[in-house]
């Protein structure tokens, strides 16, 4: 239950950050994670490759098995990507 609350708070922070175009909260969350640069690159490569495939079940299984920290990286990536896709 505590994880659900933290996930909801993270999701709300993601939405607030997307609206405000302020990356500081998400940047701080990612900067404090114990991931190597290679770990992040590999995670995002998997995310992009699996999300572009037609196999939704495979993607859902992969996504559901990510750690909380990995979810943070993917959600942060989506916020950044969304902002770059919708540049004024």
N, C-alpha and C positions, 0 to 999 in steps of 0.2 A: 504494500500500500504506500509506503514511503517512497518507493521508486516511482509509482504512478504520479504522486504529487510532484516529485522532482522533474519527471518527464513533462508534465503539464506546465510547470514553471519554465522549463527550457523552451518548450514550444511557444509559450507566451512571449518569452524574451526574444525568440527568433522573429516572431511577428512584429514586435515592437521595433526591433532593430531594422527589419526590412522597411517598415514605414518611415523610420527616422533617418535611415541611411547612415547610422552610427555603428561602426564595427567594433567599438572599444569593448563592449561586454563580451561579445563572441570571441574577439581576438584574445582577450584575457583567458577565457575558458580553454581555448585551444592551446595557447602558449604554456599553460600549466600542465598539460597532459604529458605523460611519459611515453611519447612516440618519437621514433626517429623520423627524419625526413623521408627515408625510404618507406617506412611503414605507412605514412600518410599517402605517398604517391601510389603505393600498391593498393591501398584501400580505395582510393578514388578511381584508379584504373579498373578495379573489379566492379565498383559501383556503376561506372559509365558503361562498361561492356555488358553487364547483366541487365541494366535498365534499358538498353537498346535492343535486347533480344525479345522475341515473342513469347518466351516462356515465363509468364507471370508467377507461376508457382515456384519455379527455381529462384527467381529474384526474391519473392516473399520469404522463402525459407532462408536464403542467405541473409536478408535484412533482419529477420526475426532473431537470428543467431549472433548478431553483432553485440559487442559489449556496449555499456552506457557511453564509454569514452569514444568508441567508434561511431556511435549514433551522433555524438556531439560533432565530430569531424564532418560527417556526411551532411548534417543539418546546416552547419556553418558554410560548407561548400555550396549548398543550395541557395542560401541567402545571398552569398557573394555572386553566384552565377545569375540569380534573378535580377540583382541590381545591374549587372553588366548587360544583361539582355534587354533591359528597359531603360537604358541611358537616355536622358532627355536630349 
